[in-house]
Amino acid sequence: MKKLFCILSCLLAAACTSFEKNPYDGALRTLDVSLVYPADYAQYLREGVTVKLTDRNTSNVYTGLTDAQGRAGFCVAAGHYRLSVLDKAAPEMIFNGAVEQIDLARADAGVEVELKYAKPGSILVKEVYSGGCPEDPPSTGVYKKDKYIVLHNNSFDTYYLDGLCLGMAASYNSNANNPWTSIDPSGNIVFRDYASVPDCIWAFPGSGTDFPLEPGEDAVVAFHGVDHTQTYSQSVNLNQDGFFVLYDQALYPGNKTNPTPVPGDRIAPSHYMKVLKKTGKSGETGANTYVISDFSPAVILFRAPAEVDLEAYLADDLQSTISLASIVYSKVPWSWIIDGVDVCNTSSAVRNKRLHTDVDAGYVGFSGTSQCHTVHRRLDEEATAAAGFEIYEDTNNSSNDFYERETPSLRK
């Protein structure tokens, strides 16, 4: 019976995947998968939940469905795999889980996937433009100072940006070693209790209700708030009414060769983001320019709970920071994070996750071609039609929610 199940699984997997050659020429391995729901949601264990298995070497994807006991099986070529589960159990109720490292090279295996409950957020990261654009001919260089991030109110309620915090989780690049995670014997990523944020935490200005974001509205945060198209025609104009900008002349003046530009005349000083915490050094020998990874930033939005005095917390270095080598990082508990997107550079074979599965159970690939590409959230067309304004996918899994877009949404 097991042999017959194996053959049927292989046929099903082959039907879901295109191959240049038959991957079953070599040894076959079986993988038994069991889903484990949080104790308070055990009733959602059921038949028909999709489980995806991805070959880490070829990127071939195999899919299976759970039985009534929440189990699924695969029969695939010997190799190394990543497994992921996304269960939209009910409106505004999502369960995510992943096992990063499954070794089927030498033997069959069985894994339990612990699913995490996730409730779709209200303010989302809609778009991240960080890879830059080509300089105009005859130059063959690349311009990368036109970065921006777009946020979106994905709910039916008005939310206020005042005090909302923005940062990048370590490591800066997805292909860099990530000392903040480890892999347990079952192949699961083990995270610390917090995101490690290098250098700076930015916060939206305002006293509480100064900057409302209405349902379906966007907010743009510019790296340098100027019209970049004046110098580079394929870039974007970030000198726009209502845009926010990462500008602090005292802490991030730039250097003598590349000073930080003063925001354009259409960006009000009231829209300058505040440096809430800076752990890096300033000055000519320090971090005098804020850094966002070109090809693989891990962007987070967070807000401390009402009972936490965030400024007091950040002022207490013993409580809020951790050091590694000569670098100091701020600690942001995962439970504070409203939304995040883990961008991975697909031009590198090494793709390390930085964000906890509660925040982002997957990652969005970015080719890093410096050709004006962005990563952009997918539109939920059915929900948009029902709401009357744009509603975007929000499964807390950027592998499903995002795609690489060939042109920035802000380019006119």
N, C-alpha and C positions, 0 to 999 in steps of 0.2 A: 504493500500500500504506500509506504514511504517513497519507494522508487517511482511509482506512478505519479504521486504528488510532485516529486522533483521534476519529472518530465513535463507535466502540465505547467508547472511554475516557469520552467525555462521557455516553453512556447509562449506563455503569456508575456513574459519579460521581453522576449524577442519581438513580439508584436508591437510593443510600446516603444521600441528603440530602433534606430537605424545604425547599421554597422557597415564599415568598409570591408570587413572580413568577419568570418564566423568566430565569435569570442569563445565558443565552447569546444575548440579543438583540443584544449588541455583539460586539466582536472576540473571537476565540478565540486562545488561546496554548497552545503545547505546552511541556511541561517533561520533560526526560530526567533521571532520577535514577540514580546509580551508588553502591552501597554499598561502603565500604572498611573491611575488618576489620583489627584490629591484626595485625601480621606474625605473631605467635605463634599466631593463631587464624584464619589465612586459610582453613583447611579448612571453616569454617562458612559461607562464601559459597555460597549455594544458592537454589533456587527456593522461592517461597511465603512469603517474609518480608513482613509488612505494612508499608506506608509510608503515612503520613497527611499530607495537605496541608490546611492550614486557612487560609481567607480571613481576613486580619487585619481587614477592615472589617465583614464580615457574620457571621463565625464559622462559616460553612458548612464542613463537613468532607468531604473526598474521600479515599477509600482505594484503594490499588493493591497488587498483589502482585509481587514480584520474579520474574524469570526465572532460569534456571540460572546466568546470568552475574552475578546480583545487580543487575539493572537493572529499573527500573519507569518507566512513562510516564504522563503526565497530559495531558488536553486540557481547559482550563478557561477561564472568562471572564478577560479582561485585568484585572489587579489586582495586589495585593500579598499575599504568602502567607508562612506559616510551615510548615516541613516537619519531621516528627519520625519516628523509627524506634525501635521497641522489639522486640527479638528475644530471646525466652526460648529460647535455643538448647539448653539442657539444664538439669536440676535444679541449682540453685545456680550457674547461669551465665547472665548477662544482658548484652546489648549494647544501649547507648543511643546515640542521635545526634540532632542537631537542627541545622537551618539557620534562624536567626531571621528573616532578611530576604531574601525572594526577590522580585525585581521583574519581574513579567510584564505590566506596564502598557504597555510600548512594544515588546517583542519576545519571541520564544521564548527559552528558556534551558536550560542544562544544569548540573547541580550534582553534586559528589561529596560524600557524607556520610561523614565519618570516625567510625566507631563506637568507643565506649569500652567496655572490659570492666568489669563491675561484679559483685561477689559480694555477695549479700544479707547484711545486717548481723545482728548478734546482739541488741543493745539498740537499740530503735527509738523514734522519736518517734511516739506513738500518737495524741495529741490536743493541739490548741492552742486554748485559749479566751482570747481577747484583746479581743473587741469590746464586751464589757459587756452590761448589761441595762437595761431601762427602770426608772426610779424608780417607786415606787408612786403611783397617783392620789391627789390631784389634780395632783401634779407631772407635768410632761411632759419632765423631764430624763433624762439617761442616767448610769448608774453604771459606771465602768470600772476600779475598783481590785480586782476579784475575779478577776484573770487567773490562769491556771494552765496547766501543761504536764504531760502524762502520758507516761511512758516505759514500754516493754514489753519483756520478754525473749522474743524471738521464736524461741528456739532450744531444743534439748534439753539444753543445758548450763547450769550455774549460773554466773552472772557476778557480779562485785562492782562496786558503784557507787563504791567508795572511789577518790577521785582523778579520777573522770570529770568532764570540764569541760563547761560550758554557756555559750553566748553567742549574740549576735545579729549577723549579718553586715550590713555596710553595703551599701546605704543603709538607713536606718531604715524608709522607706516605698517601696513598689514603684513609685509614680508619681514619685518624686524622681529627679533626674539621678544616674546612677551613674558616678562618675569612675574606677571601678576596672575597667571593661570598655570595650572598643571593638568595632567591627564591621569585619571584613576585607572585601576586595572581593567575596568570594564570599557574603557575608551571614552568616558564622559569627561567633559571639561570641568575642572574644579576652579571656581572663582573665589576671590576674596570677598569680603562683605561690602565692598565699595568699589566704585570706579576710581582709578588713579588719574587725576587731571594735572598735566604738566603746565607750568608757567602761569596760566591766567584763567580766572573765572570772570566772565563778563555778565552784567545784569542790565536789563532794560531799565531806563530811568522812570520816574513817576512816583507819586505818593500813594498810589492804590487804585485810582480810577481815572488816571490821566490818559491812558492809551487803550481804549476799548478795541477789541477785535470782534466784529460782528460775524454771525454765521456766514460761512462761505468766503470770508475776507482773507486776504494775504497780508503778511508783513515781510518786508525785505531787509536783510541785514547785509550791508556791503563791507567788504574788507577795506577798500579805499573808495570813498564816496565821491568819485569824479566821473566825468564823461570820458571813458577810455577810448571811445571811437574816434576822438579827435586826433589820436596818435596811431591807433591800430583799428583799421576799418572793420575787422571781423570780431571785434570785442563788443562790449555792452556799455550803455550809458547808465551809470549808477548815481548820477546827480539828478535825483528825482524827488518830487514832493512826497513827503511821508516816509521816505526810506530812513532806516537807522544805519549807523556806521560805527565800526570798531575804531574809535579815535580817542587817543589819550596822549597829548603831546608831551606831557611830563614823563610818562613811563615808556612810551613807544614812539620816540621821535624819529626812528629810522637811523641811518648812518649818514656820513658826509656824502657818500656816493649816491645813496638812494634814500633821501629824506622822506618821511611820511607826508603825503600831500594833504593840505588843508581841504576838508570837504567842500564840495561845490556850493554855489549860492542858493540852491534849491533845498539843501538839507539844513534844517533848523538846528541850532546848537542844543535845543531840548531833545533832539533825537540822537545825540551822541551817547553810545553805550558807556556804562560805568565799569571801571575795573574794580571788582569787588574783592579780589584776592590775586596777588602776584607773588609767585614763589621764585621766579627766576630773577637773576641780577639785572640791573639796568646799567646803562652807560656804554661807552665804546667797546668795552671788553665783555659785555653781557648781552642779555636778550633785549635789545632795543627795538626789535621788530617782532610783532606777534606772528607766529608761524602756524599755518594751516597746511596739512599735507597736500601735496599736489594731486596725488592719484588715489589716496586711500585714507581719508579722514574718518574718524569714528566720532560722529557728532552727537552730543547729548543736550537735551533741554531738561532743566529740573527746577523744582521749587521746594524749599524746606517746609515741613509741616508747620501748621500755625503755632504749635507749642514750642517750636525751636527758634531761638534768636540766632538767625543765620550769621549775622555780622560778628556776634560774640563767639560763635562756634569757630568761624574762620580765623578770628584773632587769636585763638588758643592753639598755637602750633603743636603742642603736645597732643592735643585731641584731634586736630583736623588735618595734620600733615604726616607724611611718611617719606623717608629719604632712601634713595638707592644710588650708590656711588656718590657723585657730587650733585645729583639732581633731587630737588624737593618737589613732591606732588601733594596736591590737595585730595582729601578723601571725600568722595560723594557717595553716601549710601545708595544702593540700588533702588530702594523703596522711594527715594526722593525723585527719581527720574520719571518724567512725564512721557518723553519720547526719545528715540535715538535711532540712528542708522549706521550700520557697520559697513563701510565701503572697502572692498578688497581689490587690490591691483591684480588683474587677471594676467598681466604679462609676466608675473612671477609665479613659480611653482609653489612657493611657500605662501600660505594664506592663513594667518593667525587671527582668530576672533579676539576682539577686545571687549565686546558688550555681552553682558549676562543674557542668558536665554529669556529671562523675564522681560528684558528690554527689546532685544532683537534676536530671535531664535535662528536667524540665518545671516546672510550677507548679500549685498548687491555687488556684482562684479563690474569693474571699470577698466576699460582697455588702456587708459593712460596714454592716448595718442596725441594729446595736446592739440586737438583739432576742434575745439569749442564744444566738446561733448559734456553733458551733465548726467547726473543720476536724478531721475524724476519719479515721483510716486504715480502709480497707476490710477486712473479715474474709474470709480465704480459707477458705470453708466446707469444701471438700474436704480441705485440709490439716488443718484443725481437727478434723474427724471422725476422721482417721487418727491424729492425735497424742494426742487426748484432752484437749487444752487449746487455748486460743485461739491461732491462728496468723494473722497479718495479712499482707496483700499487701506485698511488698517488691521492687519492680522498680527502685528508685532513680529513679523518675519519679513525682512526686506528682500529675501529671495523671491517672495511672492508679490510683495507690495511695490517694488521699484523696478525700473528698467533703465538702461543706458540710452540717453536721448542724444541725437546728433546735433541739435542746435539748442542754445540756451532759450528758455521761455521768455526772457526779458529782451531778447534781440528783436528790434523792430524792423 
